[in-house]
Amino acid sequence: MKKNTELFSKLTRSFWIRNIYFMMLWTYKYPSFIRDYIGFRRSLKTNSDNRFSLTLKGLYPSLFDKTTHTNFDPHYTYHPAWAARIISKNNPSKHIDVSSILHFSTIVSAFVPVEFYDYRPADVKLSNLACKNGDLLNLPFKDNSVESLSCMHTIEHIGLGRYGDPIDARGDIKAAKELSRVLQPKGTFIFVAPIGRSRIEYNSHRIYSYEQVMDLFKDLKLVEFSMVPDDYHKTGLIVNADKDIVKEQVWACGCFLFTK
């Protein structure tokens, strides 16, 4: 009972520290927003611009977009681009994606028929794209039947309960076995996960070592290992990366191309 109370106390403290930080940051940015708002109202009056309504009720503060460069998430910018290039080159008759970021499937479906499977199916209607319900622990495919397959930035979440899935410490291992099972001989499997110092950041994700990923898919053959490193500003996506530098990473993006 004492241990549970101490754990609850630590979790609560962590929650409030994070929220206080964001509240302070928001408070710091808000005066600049007020100055811009007053200046913009003056500009409307000076230019006699009555095209739009502007009311206090309609305020929608965006406080963190004044940057010198366009910000982007390196993992979710580089890895779909890497995967799309592989599929474009291979030009399969159909591609199966399991729970990767949705815009990957929507874009790839412009040039290859795509079936997108997710525990929480997406209600997207596009030509060449079918969105279906699918459980990564029980994929609706026969053994050795899928020609072109991807599962990117997904398996690290399985079993942590973040998306309403059942709690299971070995959920990622079970999911990896399912993906290996359905891939056909000489088929293409695109896998992406965070890599670096092995750990769990609950309930968001697992971070794998290079060796752990290879062990998950020990029945498959590695064709390519690429990576978005921590210092992506200097390198961008490293194609055919050296696996030894994974140990130096904290939160890198590992891009693995397998076949069977």
C-alpha positions in Angstrom: 0.0 0.0 0.0 2.8 2.4 0.9 4.6 1.7 -2.4 1.4 2.4 -4.3 0.9 5.7 -2.4 4.5 6.8 -3.2 4.1 5.9 -6.9 0.9 7.9 -7.0 2.6 10.9 -5.4 5.5 10.7 -7.9 3.1 10.5 -10.9 1.0 13.4 -9.6 4.2 15.6 -9.1 5.4 14.8 -12.6 2.0 15.8 -14.1 2.0 19.1 -12.3 5.6 20.0 -13.2 4.8 19.5 -16.9 1.7 21.5 -16.7 3.2 24.4 -14.7 6.0 24.6 -17.3 3.5 24.9 -20.2 1.4 27.5 -18.3 4.6 29.6 -17.7 5.5 29.4 -21.4 2.0 30.4 -22.4 2.0 33.3 -20.0 5.4 34.5 -21.4 4.1 34.5 -25.0 0.7 36.0 -24.4 1.7 39.7 -24.1 3.1 39.6 -27.6 -0.2 38.2 -28.8 -2.1 41.1 -27.2 0.2 43.7 -28.8 -0.2 42.1 -32.2 -4.0 42.0 -31.7 -4.2 45.7 -30.9 -2.0 46.6 -33.8 -4.1 44.5 -36.2 -7.3 46.2 -35.1 -5.7 49.5 -35.8 -4.6 48.3 -39.2 -8.2 47.3 -40.0 -9.4 50.7 -39.0 -6.7 52.5 -40.9 -7.4 50.5 -44.1 -11.2 50.6 -43.7 -11.1 46.8 -44.1 -14.6 45.5 -43.2 -14.4 42.1 -45.0 -14.3 40.0 -41.9 -15.7 40.1 -38.4 -13.2 40.3 -35.5 -14.5 39.7 -32.0 -13.0 38.8 -28.6 -15.2 35.7 -28.6 -13.5 34.6 -31.8 -9.9 34.8 -30.5 -7.8 31.7 -31.3 -4.3 32.4 -29.9 -1.5 30.6 -31.8 1.5 31.6 -29.7 4.4 29.4 -30.8 4.6 29.9 -34.6 7.0 32.9 -34.7 10.1 31.0 -35.8 13.0 31.7 -38.1 12.5 28.3 -39.9 9.6 26.0 -40.5 9.5 23.6 -37.6 8.8 19.9 -38.3 8.8 16.6 -36.5 11.9 14.8 -38.0 10.6 11.3 -37.3 7.3 11.9 -39.0 8.6 14.0 -41.9 11.6 11.7 -42.9 10.3 8.2 -42.3 7.1 8.4 -44.5 9.2 10.0 -47.3 11.8 7.2 -47.0 9.1 4.5 -47.1 7.2 6.1 -50.0 10.3 6.1 -52.1 10.7 2.4 -51.5 7.1 1.6 -52.5 7.4 3.9 -55.6 10.5 2.0 -56.7 9.0 -1.5 -56.1 5.6 -0.6 -57.5 3.7 -3.5 -55.9 0.3 -4.6 -57.1 -1.1 -3.6 -53.6 0.4 -2.2 -50.4 -0.8 -3.1 -46.9 -0.1 -0.7 -44.1 -0.8 -1.5 -40.4 -1.4 1.6 -38.2 1.3 3.9 -39.5 0.6 7.6 -39.6 -2.5 8.0 -41.8 -1.2 10.6 -44.2 1.4 8.0 -45.4 -1.3 5.8 -46.8 -3.4 8.6 -48.2 -0.4 9.9 -50.2 0.9 6.5 -51.4 -2.6 5.6 -52.6 -2.1 8.2 -55.3 0.2 5.8 -57.1 -0.4 2.3 -55.6 -3.6 0.7 -54.2 -3.4 0.7 -50.4 -5.2 -1.0 -47.6 -4.9 0.7 -44.2 -5.6 -1.3 -41.1 -5.9 0.1 -37.6 -7.3 -0.8 -34.2 -9.2 2.5 -34.5 -10.2 2.5 -38.2 -10.1 5.8 -40.0 -13.2 7.1 -41.8 -11.2 8.3 -44.9 -12.7 8.1 -48.4 -10.3 8.3 -51.2 -9.8 6.4 -54.5 -7.3 3.6 -54.3 -7.5 3.5 -50.5 -9.4 1.2 -48.2 -9.4 1.8 -44.5 -10.3 -1.3 -42.4 -10.4 -2.5 -38.8 -7.4 -4.6 -37.9 -5.7 -5.9 -34.8 -1.9 -6.1 -35.1 -2.0 -9.1 -32.8 -4.4 -11.0 -35.1 -3.9 -9.8 -38.7 -6.6 -10.8 -41.2 -4.1 -12.4 -43.6 -3.0 -15.9 -44.4 0.6 -17.0 -43.8 3.1 -15.8 -46.4 0.5 -13.8 -48.3 1.4 -10.1 -48.2 3.6 -8.8 -51.0 4.2 -5.3 -49.7 3.8 -4.4 -46.0 4.6 -1.5 -43.6 4.2 -0.9 -39.9 5.9 2.4 -38.9 6.1 4.0 -35.5 3.4 1.6 -34.2 4.8 -1.5 -32.6 6.5 0.5 -29.8 3.0 1.4 -28.5 1.5 -2.1 -28.5 0.5 -3.3 -25.0 1.0 0.0 -23.3 -2.8 0.8 -23.3 -2.3 4.3 -24.9 -4.7 3.7 -27.7 -7.2 1.5 -25.8 -5.4 -1.7 -26.6 -5.0 -4.4 -23.9 -2.1 -4.1 -21.4 0.6 -6.6 -22.4 4.3 -6.2 -21.7 5.1 -8.5 -24.6 2.6 -7.0 -27.0 5.3 -5.8 -29.3 6.9 -9.2 -29.5 3.5 -10.8 -30.4 2.9 -8.0 -33.0 6.3 -8.6 -34.6 5.5 -12.3 -35.0 2.3 -11.5 -36.7 4.0 -9.2 -39.2 6.6 -11.8 -39.9 4.0 -14.4 -40.4 2.0 -12.7 -43.1 4.9 -11.4 -45.2 5.3 -13.5 -48.3 8.7 -14.9 -49.3 10.7 -12.2 -51.1 8.1 -9.7 -50.0 9.0 -6.2 -48.7 8.4 -5.2 -45.1 9.0 -1.6 -44.1 9.4 -1.1 -40.3 10.1 2.0 -38.3 10.5 2.5 -34.5 12.3 4.8 -32.1 15.9 3.6 -31.4 18.6 4.6 -29.0 19.1 3.8 -25.3 16.7 0.9 -24.6 13.8 2.0 -22.3 10.1 2.5 -21.9 8.6 6.0 -21.5 5.2 4.9 -20.2 2.5 5.1 -21.5 3.8 6.7 -24.8 6.3 4.2 -26.3 9.3 1.9 -26.1 12.7 2.9 -27.4 14.6 0.0 -28.9 18.3 -0.8 -29.3 19.3 -1.9 -32.8 19.8 -5.4 -31.5 16.3 -5.5 -30.0 14.7 -4.6 -33.4 16.8 -7.3 -35.1 15.7 -9.8 -32.5 12.0 -8.9 -33.0 12.4 -9.9 -36.7 15.0 -12.6 -36.5 13.1 -14.7 -39.0 13.5 -11.9 -41.7 16.5 -10.7 -43.6 17.6 -7.0 -43.3 17.9 -5.3 -46.7 18.5 -1.7 -45.5 18.9 0.2 -42.2 18.6 3.9 -42.4 18.1 6.4 -39.5 17.0 9.9 -38.5 19.6 10.7 -35.8 19.2 13.0 -32.8 21.3 15.7 -34.7 19.0 15.5 -37.8 19.6 19.2 -38.4 23.1 18.4 -39.6 22.5 15.1 -41.4 18.8 14.7 -42.3 18.0 11.1 -43.0 21.1 8.8 -43.1 20.6 6.1 -45.7 22.5 2.9 -45.0 23.4 4.1 -41.6 26.1 2.6 -39.3 24.4 0.5 -36.7 27.1 1.3 -34.2 26.0 4.9 -33.9 22.6 3.8 -32.6 24.2 3.5 -29.1 24.9 7.2 -29.2 21.3 8.2 -29.8 18.7 9.2 -27.3 15.6 9.5 -29.5 16.5 8.5 -33.1 14.2 7.1 -35.8 15.2 3.6 -37.0 14.1 2.8 -40.6 14.4 -1.0 -41.4 13.7 -2.6 -44.7 13.2 -6.4 -44.4 12.4 -9.3 -46.7 11.7 -13.0 -46.1 
